[in-house]
């Protein structure tokens, strides 16, 4: 087993963590009524940040053909725009995650939202492929920061027995962002399409709107109670710690870091095999993409919280990930190879609910693997290292097309391989369901 849980065993003598992580299930009322306004606001801040992050990134997948025409680039270079964004997510994830561990979760989340909103907007003014490439690289830094700071902010507010549920709902925000992008492409893009090069610029330009979320987070969202208690604990004991990034690679945590990074690489390989070229696949077949894209992402938006909730039960995090990943693989022929509209729609449902449903467990599994001292940078590094590895996927699929393989076949092959790797890699780490968060770890 890689990255065992020995480093996570709580000391026998320490103050109890805040009750938000030890609140028992309530028999006579729904789980939603157990939560306080502060807990819901923390959830909303992270959820909306991730939703708008998803919107600003996935807008690109709808306009790849326009960018190829505007700048005269091939499929490989078009795919590279996604690759560089995902690579730079690692920079943002590590920086924002380390800042979240040192100075609190909330401020890095706000900075990251402002950052990606600004560079999404600036993408609209690109005058060359090189300029657009550079701006999308900078955009990736903010994109990475939102996940690294936002997930621990929300999950450290919520009780342990609902953490999988929160995780699934949070991760589903990216799917809602994709749906918003699809709706914008369907209803806003056509109004500007007649003017050369204007439609895709408008799609990028509306990416500035998420910046409006920041003032609300500043005023209404409270800092993580676990992080605040840990800060007080360090002050009281006078304890000095190494930088969070360094701690990830010390003996106590290096196994955990390696296994989580490998798992997230497989997750990302799967996800971008499914989504990055999907709109292009549909458009190349003369199919209006909106209905299928909405179906796929509604499937994800449903699958993430359903599988997250399931992971709070007997299957646990590992069982839920493995089952959903393998069910997703079973739907690949219907999703990427079929041409009958009804069969394609069914494939989108299965792959959305199950193939992308694996992400419902990612935030909670990662935050439960790492102690409070590195709960920002540990998951941030893992998921964005995975994004950096997964960033090769759009370019690989573009290269496979350039060498004569049909787009649907290339997608199907990579999706199936990735799903099997996910279902295997999750078992290299321990089960984490119900693991408490401690301010003294």
C-alpha positions in Angstrom: 0.0 0.0 0.0 1.3 3.4 -1.0 1.0 6.3 1.5 -0.5 4.5 4.5 -2.4 6.4 7.2 0.2 6.2 10.0 1.0 9.9 9.6 -2.6 10.6 10.2 -3.2 8.9 13.5 -4.4 11.6 15.9 -2.4 12.1 19.1 -3.9 10.6 22.2 -3.8 13.8 24.1 -5.0 16.9 22.3 -7.9 19.3 22.1 -10.9 18.0 20.2 -11.4 19.5 16.8 -14.4 21.7 16.2 -17.8 20.0 16.4 -18.4 20.7 12.8 -16.4 17.6 12.0 -17.7 15.4 14.8 -21.4 16.1 14.6 -23.3 12.8 14.7 -26.1 12.1 12.2 -29.5 13.3 13.2 -32.3 10.7 13.2 -35.3 12.9 13.0 -34.4 15.6 10.5 -32.8 15.8 7.1 -29.1 16.3 6.7 -29.6 19.7 5.1 -31.1 21.1 8.3 -28.1 20.0 10.3 -25.9 22.7 8.6 -25.4 26.2 9.7 -25.5 29.4 7.6 -21.7 29.6 7.8 -21.3 26.1 6.5 -23.7 26.7 3.6 -21.9 30.0 2.7 -18.5 28.4 2.7 -19.9 25.7 0.4 -21.5 28.3 -1.8 -18.3 30.3 -2.1 -16.3 27.3 -3.2 -19.1 25.8 -5.4 -19.7 29.1 -7.3 -15.9 29.7 -7.7 -15.5 26.2 -9.2 -18.6 26.6 -11.3 -17.3 29.8 -12.9 -13.9 28.3 -13.2 -15.5 25.5 -15.2 -17.4 27.9 -17.4 -14.3 30.0 -18.2 -12.2 26.9 -19.1 -14.8 24.9 -21.0 -15.8 27.8 -23.2 -12.6 27.0 -25.1 -13.8 23.5 -26.1 -16.7 25.1 -28.1 -14.6 27.4 -30.1 -11.6 25.4 -31.1 -12.7 25.3 -34.7 -13.0 29.1 -34.7 -9.5 29.5 -33.3 -8.1 27.1 -35.8 -9.6 29.2 -38.6 -8.7 32.5 -37.1 -5.0 31.8 -36.6 -4.5 29.1 -39.2 -3.4 26.4 -36.7 -4.0 22.6 -36.9 -5.7 20.3 -34.3 -2.5 19.7 -32.4 -1.9 23.4 -31.8 -5.5 23.9 -30.9 -5.3 21.1 -28.4 -2.2 22.7 -27.0 -4.2 25.6 -25.7 -5.9 23.1 -23.3 -2.6 21.5 -22.5 -0.8 24.6 -21.4 -3.8 25.7 -19.3 -3.8 22.4 -17.5 0.0 22.5 -17.0 -0.1 25.9 -15.4 -2.9 24.7 -13.0 -0.1 23.0 -11.2 1.6 26.3 -10.5 -1.6 27.8 -9.3 -2.6 24.8 -7.2 0.8 24.7 -5.4 1.0 28.5 -4.8 -2.6 28.9 -3.7 -2.6 25.7 -1.7 0.6 26.8 0.2 -0.9 30.2 0.8 -4.1 28.6 2.1 -2.2 26.5 4.6 -0.1 29.5 5.8 -2.5 32.5 5.7 -6.0 30.9 5.5 -8.2 29.4 2.9 -10.4 32.4 2.0 -8.0 35.1 0.6 -6.3 32.7 -1.9 -9.7 31.7 -3.2 -10.7 35.3 -3.8 -7.4 36.1 -5.5 -7.6 33.0 -7.7 -11.2 33.9 -8.9 -10.0 37.5 -9.8 -7.0 36.0 -11.6 -8.8 33.6 -13.8 -11.6 36.1 -14.6 -9.1 38.7 -15.7 -7.2 36.4 -18.0 -10.3 34.8 -19.4 -11.4 38.3 -20.4 -8.0 39.2 -21.9 -8.1 36.1 -24.1 -10.8 37.9 -26.1 -8.2 40.5 -27.3 -5.6 38.0 -28.6 -4.1 39.1 -31.9 -2.1 35.9 -32.6 -2.0 32.3 -31.6 1.2 33.0 -29.5 -0.6 35.7 -27.6 -3.6 33.5 -26.9 -1.3 30.7 -25.9 0.4 32.9 -23.3 -2.8 34.3 -21.9 -4.4 30.8 -21.5 -1.2 29.7 -19.7 -1.6 32.6 -17.2 -5.4 31.7 -16.9 -4.4 28.3 -15.8 -2.7 29.6 -12.7 -6.0 31.1 -11.4 -7.9 28.0 -12.4 -5.6 25.8 -10.2 -5.8 28.1 -7.2 -9.6 28.0 -6.9 -9.7 24.2 -6.3 -6.7 24.2 -3.9 -8.1 26.9 -1.7 -11.9 26.4 -2.1 -12.2 22.7 -1.4 -10.6 22.7 2.1 -12.5 25.9 2.9 -15.8 24.2 2.3 -15.0 20.7 3.6 -13.4 21.9 6.8 -16.7 23.6 7.6 -18.8 20.5 7.1 -19.3 17.5 9.5 -17.4 14.4 8.7 -20.4 12.2 8.0 -21.6 14.6 5.3 -18.2 15.2 3.7 -18.7 12.9 0.8 -22.0 14.5 0.0 -20.5 18.0 0.1 -17.6 16.8 -2.0 -19.9 15.4 -4.7 -21.9 18.6 -4.8 -18.8 20.8 -4.9 -17.2 18.9 -7.7 -20.5 18.9 -9.7 -20.0 22.7 -9.9 -17.6 22.2 -12.8 -20.4 20.4 -14.8 -22.7 23.3 -14.2 -20.0 25.6 -15.5 -19.9 23.4 -18.6 -23.6 23.7 -19.0 -23.5 27.5 -18.7 -20.8 27.5 -21.4 -23.0 25.3 -23.6 -25.9 27.7 -23.1 -23.8 30.7 -23.9 -22.5 29.0 -27.0 -26.1 28.2 -28.1 -27.7 31.6 -27.3 -25.0 34.2 -27.2 -22.4 33.0 -29.7 -24.9 33.0 -32.7 -25.7 36.7 -32.2 -22.0 37.6 -33.1 -21.1 34.7 -35.4 -21.8 36.6 -38.6 -18.9 39.0 -37.9 -15.6 37.3 -38.6 -13.7 36.5 -35.4 -16.2 38.2 -33.1 -18.2 35.2 -31.8 -15.3 33.4 -30.1 -14.0 36.7 -28.7 -17.3 37.4 -27.0 -17.3 33.9 -25.5 -14.0 34.6 -23.9 -15.0 38.2 -22.9 -17.9 37.2 -20.8 -15.5 35.3 -18.6 -14.9 38.4 -16.6 -18.3 38.1 -14.9 -17.1 35.6 -12.2 -15.1 38.4 -10.6 -18.4 39.8 -9.2 -18.4 36.8 -6.8 -15.4 38.1 -4.9 -17.0 40.9 -2.8 -19.6 38.5 -1.6 -17.1 35.9 -0.5 -15.1 38.7 1.3 -18.1 39.8 3.3 -20.2 36.7 3.8 -17.9 33.7 3.9 -16.1 32.9 7.2 -12.6 31.4 7.4 -12.2 27.7 8.0 -12.7 26.9 11.7 -10.1 24.0 11.5 -7.5 26.4 10.1 -8.3 29.0 12.7 -7.9 26.5 15.5 -4.7 25.2 14.1 -3.3 28.8 14.0 -4.2 29.3 17.6 -2.6 25.9 18.5 0.7 26.9 16.8 0.7 30.3 18.6 0.0 28.6 21.9 2.8 26.0 21.5 5.3 28.2 19.7 5.7 25.4 17.2 7.6 26.2 14.0 6.9 24.1 10.9 8.6 23.6 7.5 7.0 25.2 4.4 3.9 23.2 3.4 5.4 22.2 0.0 8.5 20.7 1.7 6.3 18.7 4.2 4.7 16.9 1.3 8.0 15.2 0.4 9.1 14.3 3.9 9.0 10.7 5.0 5.6 11.0 6.8 3.8 12.2 3.7 5.8 11.4 0.6 3.9 8.1 0.1 0.6 9.8 0.4 1.7 12.5 -2.0 2.8 10.0 -4.7 -0.3 7.9 -4.5 -2.7 10.9 -4.6 -0.8 12.5 -7.5 -0.9 9.2 -9.5 -4.6 8.8 -8.8 -5.4 12.4 -9.9 -3.3 11.9 -13.1 -5.6 9.0 -14.0 -8.7 11.0 -13.1 -7.5 13.8 -15.4 -6.5 11.5 -18.2 -10.1 10.1 -18.0 -11.9 13.4 -17.8 -10.1 15.2 -20.6 -10.4 12.2 -22.9 -14.1 12.5 -22.4 -14.8 16.2 -22.6 -12.1 18.2 -24.4 -12.8 17.1 -28.0 -16.5 16.0 -27.4 -18.0 19.2 -28.8 -15.7 19.0 -31.8 -16.7 15.3 -32.3 -20.3 16.2 -32.4 -19.8 19.2 -34.7 -17.7 17.1 -37.1 -20.7 14.7 -37.4 -23.0 17.6 -38.2 -24.7 17.2 -34.8 -26.0 20.2 -32.8 -23.9 19.7 -29.7 -26.0 21.5 -27.1 -28.4 18.6 -26.2 -25.6 16.1 -25.9 -23.3 18.4 -23.9 -26.1 19.3 -21.5 -26.9 15.6 -21.1 -23.3 14.7 -20.4 -22.8 17.5 -17.9 -26.2 17.0 -16.2 -25.1 13.4 -15.9 -22.0 14.6 -14.1 -23.8 17.1 -12.0 -26.1 14.3 -10.8 -23.4 11.6 -10.7 -20.9 13.6 -8.6 -23.2 14.1 -5.6 -24.8 10.7 -5.9 -21.5 8.9 -5.9 -20.2 11.3 -3.2 -23.2 10.4 -1.1 -22.7 6.7 -1.8 -19.0 7.1 -0.6 -20.3 8.1 2.8 -21.8 4.6 3.1 -20.5 1.1 3.2 -18.7 1.2 -0.2 -16.5 4.0 1.1 -14.4 6.3 -1.0 -12.4 3.5 -2.7 -15.4 1.3 -3.6 -17.4 4.2 -4.9 -14.6 5.3 -7.2 -13.8 1.8 -8.5 -17.5 1.0 -9.3 -18.3 4.3 -11.0 -15.1 4.2 -13.1 -15.8 0.7 -14.4 -19.4 1.5 -15.2 -18.1 4.5 -17.1 -15.8 2.3 -19.2 -18.8 0.1 -20.1 -20.5 3.1 -21.6 -17.6 4.1 -23.9 -18.8 2.4 -27.1 -22.1 4.1 -26.8 -20.6 7.4 -26.1 -17.7 7.7 -28.6 -18.3 5.1 -31.3 -22.1 5.0 -31.9 -23.7 7.3 -34.5 -27.4 6.6 -33.7 -28.7 9.7 -31.9 -30.6 7.7 -29.2 -27.6 5.4 -28.5 -25.2 8.5 -28.4 -27.6 10.1 -25.9 -27.6 7.0 -23.7 -23.8 6.9 -23.9 -23.6 10.5 -22.7 -25.8 9.7 -19.7 -23.7 6.7 -18.7 -20.4 8.3 -19.1 -21.6 11.5 -17.4 -23.1 9.8 -14.4 -20.4 7.2 -14.0 -17.3 8.0 -16.0 -17.1 11.6 -14.7 -19.0 10.6 -11.6 -15.7 9.5 -10.1 -14.9 13.1 -9.4 -17.6 13.2 -6.7 -15.1 11.6 -4.3 -12.0 13.5 -5.3 -12.2 16.5 -3.0 -13.1 14.6 0.1 -10.6 11.7 -0.5 -7.8 14.1 -1.0 -8.6 16.4 1.9 -8.9 13.3 4.2 -5.6 12.0 3.1 -3.6 15.1 4.1 -3.3 16.7 7.6 -4.5 20.2 8.3 -1.0 21.7 8.0 -0.9 20.8 4.2 -4.6 20.3 3.4 -4.4 23.2 0.9 -1.2 22.4 -0.8 -1.4 18.5 -0.6 -4.7 18.2 -2.5 -3.8 21.2 -4.6 -0.5 19.6 -5.7 -2.1 16.2 -6.3 -5.0 17.3 -8.4 -3.0 19.8 -10.4 0.0 17.5 -10.9 -2.7 15.2 -12.3 -3.9 18.1 -14.5 -0.4 18.6 -15.8 -0.1 14.9 -16.7 -3.7 14.9 -18.1 -2.9 18.0 -20.1 -1.2 15.8 -22.6 -4.5 14.2 -23.4 -5.9 16.9 -25.8 -2.7 17.0 -27.7 -2.4 13.2 -27.8 -5.9 12.9 -29.2 -5.1 15.7 -31.7 -1.9 13.8 -32.8 -3.9 10.6 -33.2 -6.2 12.4 -35.5 -3.3 13.8 -37.5 -2.1 10.3 -38.0 -5.4 9.1 -39.4 -7.3 7.7 -36.5 -11.0 8.8 -36.3 -11.6 11.2 -33.4 -14.3 8.9 -31.8 -11.9 5.9 -31.9 -9.1 7.9 -30.3 -11.4 9.2 -27.5 -12.8 5.7 -26.8 -9.4 4.1 -26.5 -8.1 6.7 -24.1 -11.3 6.8 -22.0 -11.3 3.1 -21.5 -7.6 2.9 -20.5 -7.9 5.7 -18.1 -11.0 4.3 -16.4 -9.3 1.0 -15.7 -6.2 2.8 -14.3 -8.5 4.8 -11.9 -10.3 1.7 -10.6 -6.9 0.2 -9.9 -5.0 3.1 -8.4 -7.5 4.0 -5.8 -6.8 0.8 -4.0 -3.1 1.7 -3.5 -4.2 4.0 -0.7 -6.2 3.5 2.5 -9.9 4.0 3.0 -10.6 7.5 4.5 -14.4 7.6 5.1 -15.2 9.2 8.4 -11.6 10.3 9.1 -11.7 13.3 11.5 -10.0 16.6 10.8 -7.7 17.7 13.7 -6.1 21.1 14.3 -3.2 19.4 16.0 -2.0 17.1 13.2 
